[in-house]
Amino acid sequence: QVQFVESGGGLVQPGGSLRLSCAASTSLFKFIAMGWYRQAPGKQRELVARISSGGTTNYGDSVKGRFTISTDNAKSTVDLQMNSLKPEDTGVYYCNGRHIVGVSSYDYWGQGTQVTVSS
């Protein structure tokens, strides 16, 4: 049973920083990619940042240059450093891992952590 546990969310003022961390119950090598997604009230879940098993990263357009995703394979953690936060970054942030078996893919999700950017 794969489990992800997110931490690091909270309330921050605009322009501030937060660092989210996702601890996986298994080795990150199990996954073809790890990522962070977010969902704001009334909106669909969207990609924030993703990192492949080969180290390739991609980011949502709205966070490019402000957020950085990283992994620590020894600790089985995936972090998201968020700088210059804006009110529109508010939402529930979810950790995601994608596992491939043959031609099928499986997405695993954490329970989410709330990020609120407000003065």
LINSULDA-V919151 format. One record per residue. N is the residue number from 0. RES is the residue in one small letter. PSI is psi in degrees with one decimal (NA if undefined). OMEGA is omega in whole degrees, -180 to 180 (NA if undefined). BURIAL is b if it has 16 or more other C-alpha atoms within 10 Angstrom, else e. Layout:
n: (N/N)
res: (RES/RES)
psi: (PSI/PSI)
omega: (OMEGA/OMEGA)
burial: (BURIAL/BURIAL)
This chain:
n: (0/1/2/3/4/5/6/7/8/9/10/11/12/13/14/15/16/17/18/19/20/21/22/23/24/25/26/27/28/29/30/31/32/33/34/35/36/37/38/39/40/41/42/43/44/45/46/47/48/49/50/51/52/53/54/55/56/57/58/59/60/61/62/63/64/65/66/67/68/69/70/71/72/73/74/75/76/77/78/79/80/81/82/83/84/85/86/87/88/89/90/91/92/93/94/95/96/97/98/99/100/101/102/103/104/105/106/107/108/109/110/111/112/113/114/115/116/117/118)
res: (q/v/q/f/v/e/s/g/g/g/l/v/q/p/g/g/s/l/r/l/s/c/a/a/s/t/s/l/f/k/f/i/a/m/g/w/y/r/q/a/p/g/k/q/r/e/l/v/a/r/i/s/s/g/g/t/t/n/y/g/d/s/v/k/g/r/f/t/i/s/t/d/n/a/k/s/t/v/d/l/q/m/n/s/l/k/p/e/d/t/g/v/y/y/c/n/g/r/h/i/v/g/v/s/s/y/d/y/w/g/q/g/t/q/v/t/v/s/s)
psi: (116.7/133.3/140.5/135.9/115.2/152.3/165.3/-5.5/171.4/-166.3/130.9/150.1/154.6/137.9/-10.4/-176.2/152.0/153.8/117.4/146.4/142.8/119.9/123.4/147.5/-2.3/172.4/140.9/-17.5/-14.0/-22.9/141.3/-25.3/150.4/148.2/170.1/133.1/162.0/156.4/119.3/157.6/129.1/5.3/162.6/156.5/136.8/153.5/133.0/-53.3/149.9/146.3/131.1/169.2/-21.2/-3.5/-0.2/133.1/150.4/150.6/151.8/148.1/-35.1/-13.0/-3.5/133.7/-9.2/-33.1/149.5/128.1/143.2/158.9/153.3/98.1/-31.4/-34.4/-7.2/47.7/152.1/121.4/153.4/109.9/122.4/117.2/163.5/49.0/145.8/157.4/-32.9/-4.8/-4.6/136.6/-178.7/127.0/129.4/136.9/141.7/141.6/133.5/124.8/135.1/130.3/107.3/-120.2/5.8/147.3/147.0/130.2/131.2/141.6/147.5/-178.9/-12.4/151.5/136.0/132.7/125.0/122.6/110.8/149.0/NA)
omega: (180/176/173/178/-180/176/174/179/179/-180/-180/179/176/-177/-179/-177/172/174/176/177/178/179/-180/-179/-179/-180/178/-180/177/-170/176/178/173/-178/173/175/177/178/176/180/177/-178/178/176/-178/178/173/-178/-179/177/-178/178/178/177/178/-180/167/-172/171/-176/-175/-177/-179/-180/-180/-177/178/178/179/179/172/-175/180/-180/-177/179/176/-177/175/176/-176/179/178/-175/-179/177/-180/173/180/177/174/-178/-176/173/-177/173/180/-178/-179/173/-176/179/-178/177/-179/178/175/-175/169/-176/177/175/-175/172/179/179/-175/176/NA)
burial: (e/e/e/b/b/b/b/e/b/e/e/b/e/b/e/e/b/b/b/b/b/b/b/b/e/e/e/b/e/e/b/e/b/b/b/b/b/b/b/b/e/e/e/e/e/e/b/b/b/b/b/b/e/e/e/e/b/b/b/e/e/e/b/e/e/e/b/b/b/b/b/e/e/e/e/b/b/b/b/b/e/b/b/e/b/b/e/e/b/b/b/b/b/b/b/b/b/b/b/e/e/e/e/e/e/e/e/b/b/b/e/b/b/b/b/b/b/b/e)
